[in-house]
Amino acid sequence: VGAQLGTKSMCIKFQVRTNGRFWVDLNDDMCTVYNLGGSYGGSVFSRYVRTDPGGIAVYDSTKWSGTIQLLYDTSLSEPTTTSLRANTKRKTFIMTVTVPSCA
């Protein structure tokens, strides 16, 4: 999903499953290259730990730690980032992503 943090646009890819990863590509503005079939050039920033009640995926590693809240919307055809906040000194993030769901 494309994401904006301050003035910086990026492409984020994440997995919500055992051994899942959280990647960030700072060079792909809003996933333009990836969405056009280009290869993903991101680096692993964190690893999936668990999903808490309410659809909150928890990620933790020595690099970055944080959460992604997953919201569902039947009107969507692709995921969209609702918000992204990060503390670069503490290396933490909080993100909300709305994903398509089956009716």
Wavefront OBJ file of the C-alpha trace (Angstrom):
o trace
v 0.000 0.000 0.000
v 1.119 3.537 -0.668
v 1.696 5.591 2.473
v 2.615 9.139 3.388
v 4.708 10.041 6.447
v 5.086 13.786 6.685
v 6.287 14.873 3.254
v 7.755 11.460 2.368
v 5.757 9.025 0.214
v 6.631 5.352 0.289
v 5.450 1.847 -0.521
v 4.698 -0.523 2.351
v 4.176 -4.256 2.048
v 3.143 -6.380 5.020
v 2.030 -9.894 5.886
v -0.417 -10.758 8.657
v 0.568 -14.383 9.322
v 3.113 -16.530 11.132
v 6.635 -15.513 10.035
v 5.125 -12.460 8.290
v 7.208 -9.389 7.518
v 6.750 -5.613 7.295
v 8.718 -4.010 4.436
v 9.226 -0.359 3.503
v 10.403 0.943 0.119
v 11.334 4.606 0.512
v 12.154 4.921 -3.203
v 8.762 3.897 -4.624
v 6.455 6.909 -4.343
v 3.023 5.563 -3.253
v 3.843 2.138 -4.833
v 3.792 3.549 -8.368
v 6.517 1.194 -9.647
v 5.239 -1.861 -7.745
v 1.633 -1.335 -8.894
v 2.807 -1.181 -12.525
v 4.340 -4.649 -12.198
v 7.816 -3.600 -11.118
v 9.766 -5.564 -8.541
v 9.490 -4.556 -4.900
v 12.681 -2.929 -3.623
v 11.791 -2.582 0.045
v 13.714 -3.672 3.120
v 12.372 -5.648 6.067
v 11.681 -3.292 8.957
v 9.840 -5.621 11.328
v 8.313 -9.077 11.851
v 4.708 -10.100 12.548
v 4.082 -11.287 16.120
v 0.305 -11.698 16.529
v -3.103 -10.194 15.842
v -4.860 -8.690 18.858
v -8.646 -8.356 19.212
v -10.101 -5.699 16.947
v -7.878 -6.656 14.009
v -4.666 -5.057 15.303
v -1.585 -6.758 13.866
v 1.479 -6.450 16.112
v 5.019 -6.279 14.687
v 8.299 -6.317 16.619
v 12.003 -6.524 15.855
v 15.282 -4.920 16.782
v 14.748 -2.416 13.943
v 11.126 -1.182 14.280
v 8.079 -2.127 16.346
v 4.465 -1.150 15.922
v 0.906 -1.976 15.033
v -1.312 -2.015 11.987
v -5.041 -1.784 12.575
v -6.964 -3.526 9.810
v -10.360 -2.089 8.941
v -12.693 -3.704 6.418
v -14.826 -2.062 3.723
v -16.945 -3.934 1.164
v -16.838 -0.977 -1.247
v -13.065 -1.184 -1.774
v -11.299 -3.164 -4.479
v -7.771 -2.641 -3.077
v -6.200 -1.737 0.294
v -5.679 1.885 1.251
v -3.638 3.494 4.027
v -5.840 5.556 6.298
v -3.059 6.845 8.559
v 0.610 6.350 9.400
v 2.447 7.808 12.375
v 6.018 7.020 13.335
v 8.521 8.002 15.995
v 11.937 7.773 14.342
v 13.823 8.154 17.635
v 11.970 5.288 19.319
v 11.619 3.340 16.031
v 7.885 2.774 16.506
v 4.950 3.038 14.112
v 1.153 3.020 14.208
v -0.661 2.460 10.952
v -4.284 2.005 9.895
v -5.076 0.197 6.655
v -8.539 -0.331 5.204
v -8.827 -3.512 3.157
v -11.567 -4.968 0.942
v -13.891 -7.468 2.578
v -16.443 -9.923 1.254
v -20.086 -8.921 1.689
l 1 2 3 4 5 6 7 8 9 10 11 12 13 14 15 16 17 18 19 20 21 22 23 24 25 26 27 28 29 30 31 32 33 34 35 36 37 38 39 40 41 42 43 44 45 46 47 48 49 50 51 52 53 54 55 56 57 58 59 60 61 62 63 64 65 66 67 68 69 70 71 72 73 74 75 76 77 78 79 80 81 82 83 84 85 86 87 88 89 90 91 92 93 94 95 96 97 98 99 100 101 102 103
